[in-house]
Amino acid sequence: MDNRDAVQGTGAVVLALRFAALQGVIDQVADALADKLVVVPSNPVGIDAQGQVVRLLPEGQSSGEVVATWVPATARLALAFGTMSAELFESASRRASAPAVGFYAADDDRAGEEVERLIRAAGFEPLKVGGIDASGRFEVGGDLHDLVVDPVQARSVVGRS
């Protein structure tokens, strides 16, 4: 089975890949992504020769802006699920108090509705930060990355910027 076969017959595709590999995979499956919700949690980071985390995009450019140029125009793109480290994501999804917020960015209202259902299914309360260009706010280094807050706190923090 090739990568295109893996996405046939699905309504949504989550491309949870290293950012450096993302464009190559999207290129392989681009035709199959048409008219689907495409959710990307990838942060624009990699590891340099010294083992340090480095940003792969220029400051001020979000992965959402870049990925939007890679997916087919008819795909419904949303950036979500990359807002927290794996350990934090796991613990935040099981909060006994008010649910933690899962931030997302999308330009398309239908993509927003669809990704909100996925975020709720993962145990979070969804909150849209803005369009795809706003995804940098919850990427590594952004003001919302690794932020575990309830919906009231989240709306306050998002609204301040």
N, C-alpha and C positions, 0 to 999 in steps of 0.2 A: 504494500500500500504506500503510495506517495503522499506528500503533504496535502495535495489537492483533494484526495479521497477522504482525508480526515475531516475536512470542513463541509463536504457535500451533505445536504440534508439537514443542516443545522441552521438555527435562526440567529445564533450568537456565537462569536468566536473570541476567546480570551487568549491573547498572544503574550503569554508570560515568559518572555525570553530576555536574555541579556540584550541591552540596547545595541551593542555592536553587531549582534546577529539578526536583529529585527528586520532591517531592510531586505536582506537576502531572502529571508523566509517570506516576507510579504511579496517580494517579486515572484517567488515560486508559486504562491497561491492566490495571486491578485484576482484572477478571473473568478475564483470561487468565493471571494469576499464581497463581490458586488451584491448590493441590496441586503447585506447582513449587518447586524450590530457587531462592531469590532471594538473590543475593550482591550486597552493597552495599559498595563501597570508599570511598564519599564521606566526606569530613571536613566537619565543620560550620563551614566557613570561607568567607569571601568577601572581596572587595576593597572598601574604602571609597572615598569621593570623592577622597581624597588618595593613593590607590594603595597603601594599607597593608592587610596581611592582618588581618582581624578575625574573631573568633569570633562565630558566628550564634546560638549557644545560650547559656543561662546557664551559668556555671561549675558543674561538677558534673553536668551533664546530658549524656549521651552521644548521639551521633547514632543509635546502635542503639536506645536507648530511644524516641526520637522516631519513627524509621522503623518500628519494630514496631507503632506505632499507625496507620500509613498502609497497610501491606500487608494483604491479606485474612488472616483468622485461620487459614485452611488452608494458607497459604504457609509454606514452611520457610525461615526467614530466617537468614542468616549474614553477619556483617560480616568482610570479609577483603580483602586486596590494597590497602588504603589505608594500610598500615602504614609505607610508605617513599616517599620522593620518587621520581619516575620514573627519574632517573639512578642513584640508589642501588639501586632495584629491579632495573634491568637488570644492573648490575655484580655484585650479590649473587647473582643467579640462575646465574652462571657460575663460582662459586668452585671452585678445584681441590681445596681441602681439604674438610673436612666441610661438608655443605650448610648454608646459612643457613636460619634458621627463618622461616617465614611464620606470623605470629600470626593467630588468628581467634577470634571469639566466636559462640556459638550456644546457644540454649536447647534445641533439638531434637536428639536423638542422630542421627537420620537426616540432618538438615542437616549436622551435624558430619562424618559419614562421607563425604557427597557433596562437601563443600567441601575436605576433606582430599585427595581424589583430584585435584581441580583444582589445589590448592596444589602437590602433588607433580609434576603435569604441567608446572607453571611452573618447576620446578627448585628447589623449597624443601622443607624438612621441616616439616610442619604442627605447630603446638602451640596447643592451646586455652587461652585466657586465662581463660575463664569463660563465663557466660551473656551474653546481649545487653547487659545493663547494664554489663558490664566492657569494652565496646568503647572507652570513653574512654581506656583505658590505652594503646592504640596509635594513637589519633587525634593530630593535630597538637597538641603541647603535653603529651601523655601521656608517662609514663615509658618506654614501649616504642616510641614513634614513632622512625623512622629508626635503630633499633637492629639492627645486623647481628651476629648471634651464632650459634654452632653450637648444636645441641640441648642439650648438657650445660650450657652457659652460660645458655641461655634458661630451662631448668627452674629453675636457681638464681635467676635474676632474677625470674621469675614467682612463684616460691614465697616470696620475701621480702616480698611485699605482701599 
